[in-house]
Amino acid sequence: MSWIIGLILIGYALIFFEVLVPGGVLGILGFCCIIGAAVAAHQEYGDWFASGLTFLLGGIGAIFLVLIELRWLEGSRLGKAFFLGKSVSGSSNPPVAPDEVVGMEGRAATPLKPEGIIAIGDERYDAFCEDGYATKGTTLCVSGKDGYRLKVRKL
């Protein structure tokens, strides 16, 4: 009986730490401990009722443990370090060039192999060189737009 309880408690501890250390390994090991407790119950008591009950109660206990832990972590100091407190507004998308830049000239701010950055005036845009490769500083002409990037070619 002590082996069964010990395996269940070890399984609970591993599942508890799985919430703190993501990756799945500790959770799988905790689940294996609960299965091991069910096997030990079957060997000790010799019927499927004891092993099934051990597995069922161990699984239900693990679910309640995770729910209680997540509820507790939400308000704790440790949980505040884990969970995102506020959402971030903004975008990481590059600036979209206006239609007026088509036909304008600019300089390659980075090598275009065939993609890179082109500077038109004070603005920098993602660009695709239709000629393939353009070195940094090459004068380029904007021939069109392709979504968020400009299509350019050498002069």
Phi, psi and omega per residue, in radians:
M1 nan -0.641 -3.112
S2 -1.191 -0.566 3.079
W3 -1.116 -0.709 -3.107
I4 -1.124 -0.862 3.141
I5 -1.122 -0.712 3.122
G6 -1.076 -0.763 3.118
L7 -1.139 -0.679 3.110
I8 -1.133 -0.747 -3.140
L9 -1.155 -0.685 3.071
I10 -1.125 -0.721 3.086
G11 -1.060 -0.757 3.102
Y12 -1.083 -0.735 3.141
A13 -1.106 -0.744 3.128
L14 -1.139 -0.704 3.106
I15 -1.169 -0.650 3.087
F16 -1.030 -0.815 -3.113
F17 -1.307 -0.334 3.078
E18 -1.090 -0.603 3.121
V19 -1.149 -0.609 -3.119
L20 -1.453 -0.555 -3.098
V21 -2.109 1.547 -3.073
P22 -1.185 2.765 3.130
G23 2.567 -0.408 3.069
G24 1.661 -0.379 -3.052
V25 -1.137 -0.831 -3.119
L26 -1.153 -0.649 3.104
G27 -1.131 -0.730 3.109
I28 -1.151 -0.732 3.099
L29 -1.119 -0.678 3.084
G30 -1.104 -0.734 3.089
F31 -1.114 -0.688 3.099
C32 -1.116 -0.628 3.087
C33 -1.130 -0.674 3.109
I34 -1.189 -0.681 3.047
I35 -1.118 -0.717 3.093
G36 -1.071 -0.643 3.086
A37 -1.142 -0.669 3.103
A38 -1.153 -0.698 3.094
V39 -1.140 -0.738 3.109
A40 -1.106 -0.645 3.097
A41 -1.157 -0.661 3.105
H42 -1.157 -0.710 3.138
Q43 -1.208 -0.646 -3.092
E44 -1.344 -0.695 -3.052
Y45 -1.823 -0.249 2.985
G46 1.314 0.193 3.089
D47 -2.349 2.851 -3.096
W48 -1.382 -0.358 3.139
F49 -1.111 -0.793 -3.118
A50 -1.123 -0.760 -3.129
S51 -1.222 -0.694 3.102
G52 -1.122 -0.730 3.118
L53 -1.151 -0.710 3.104
T54 -1.080 -0.796 3.137
F55 -1.139 -0.767 -3.123
L56 -1.109 -0.858 -3.135
L57 -1.186 -0.635 3.084
G58 -1.121 -0.732 3.116
G59 -1.177 -0.754 3.107
I60 -1.118 -0.716 3.096
G61 -1.089 -0.675 3.124
A62 -1.153 -0.699 3.111
I63 -1.104 -0.810 3.112
F64 -1.099 -0.660 3.114
L65 -1.054 -0.800 -3.135
V66 -1.132 -0.749 3.134
L67 -1.106 -0.771 3.118
I68 -1.138 -0.718 -3.132
E69 -1.116 -0.759 3.131
L70 -1.147 -0.663 3.105
R71 -1.143 -0.726 3.138
W72 -1.200 -0.747 -3.100
L73 -1.102 -0.564 -3.079
E74 -1.010 -0.644 -3.110
G75 -1.755 -0.105 -3.082
S76 -1.457 2.879 3.102
R77 -1.125 -0.683 3.115
L78 -1.138 -0.737 -3.138
G79 -1.134 -0.614 3.128
K80 -1.161 -0.448 3.068
A81 -1.331 -0.464 -3.118
F82 -1.499 -0.697 -2.995
F83 -1.652 2.592 3.124
L84 -1.285 2.200 -3.078
G85 -1.425 -0.683 -3.134
K86 -2.481 2.730 -3.132
S87 -1.478 2.695 -3.126
V88 -1.770 2.232 3.077
S89 -1.711 2.721 -3.130
G90 2.165 -3.021 -3.066
S91 -2.548 2.631 3.069
S92 -1.840 0.174 3.125
N93 -1.267 2.521 3.108
P94 -1.210 2.745 3.123
P95 -1.131 2.425 3.132
V96 -1.554 2.266 -3.111
A97 -1.291 2.453 3.066
P98 -1.212 2.813 -3.125
D99 -1.107 -0.386 -3.093
E100 -1.170 -0.303 -3.102
V101 -1.304 -0.280 3.118
V102 -1.128 2.196 -3.097
G103 1.697 -0.245 3.139
M104 -1.410 2.841 3.098
E105 -1.853 2.618 3.087
G106 -2.638 3.110 3.135
R107 -2.034 2.553 3.099
A108 -1.243 2.034 3.118
A109 -1.398 -0.416 3.056
T110 -2.364 2.848 3.028
P111 -1.082 2.402 3.079
L112 -1.752 2.015 -3.021
K113 -2.219 0.884 -0.071
P114 -1.559 0.009 3.126
E115 -1.844 2.622 3.118
G116 -3.110 -2.725 -3.101
I117 -2.004 2.353 3.076
I118 -2.054 2.472 3.110
A119 -1.876 2.161 3.053
I120 -2.106 1.873 -3.030
G121 1.169 -2.202 3.123
D122 -1.663 -0.088 -3.090
E123 -1.661 2.583 3.089
R124 -2.078 2.368 -3.092
Y125 -2.332 2.661 2.984
D126 -1.253 2.431 -3.087
A127 -2.468 2.731 3.090
F128 -2.147 2.121 -3.106
C129 -1.513 2.039 -3.132
E130 -1.215 -0.343 3.126
D131 -1.492 -0.041 3.119
G132 1.795 -1.391 -3.038
Y133 -2.152 2.379 3.037
A134 -2.412 2.292 -3.132
T135 -1.343 2.856 3.111
K136 -1.088 2.343 3.136
G137 1.630 -0.148 3.133
T138 -1.155 2.408 3.070
T139 -1.386 2.265 -3.062
L140 -2.243 2.685 3.086
C141 -1.986 2.337 3.133
V142 -1.374 2.067 -3.108
S143 -1.732 -0.252 3.135
G144 3.043 -3.105 3.115
K145 -2.109 2.544 3.093
D146 -2.345 1.493 -3.087
G147 1.241 -2.071 -3.112
Y148 -1.574 -0.199 -3.073
R149 -1.914 2.798 3.120
L150 -1.709 2.555 2.996
K151 -1.710 2.202 -3.092
V152 -2.242 2.818 3.028
R153 -2.525 2.754 -3.118
K154 -1.215 2.602 3.053
L155 -1.519 nan nan
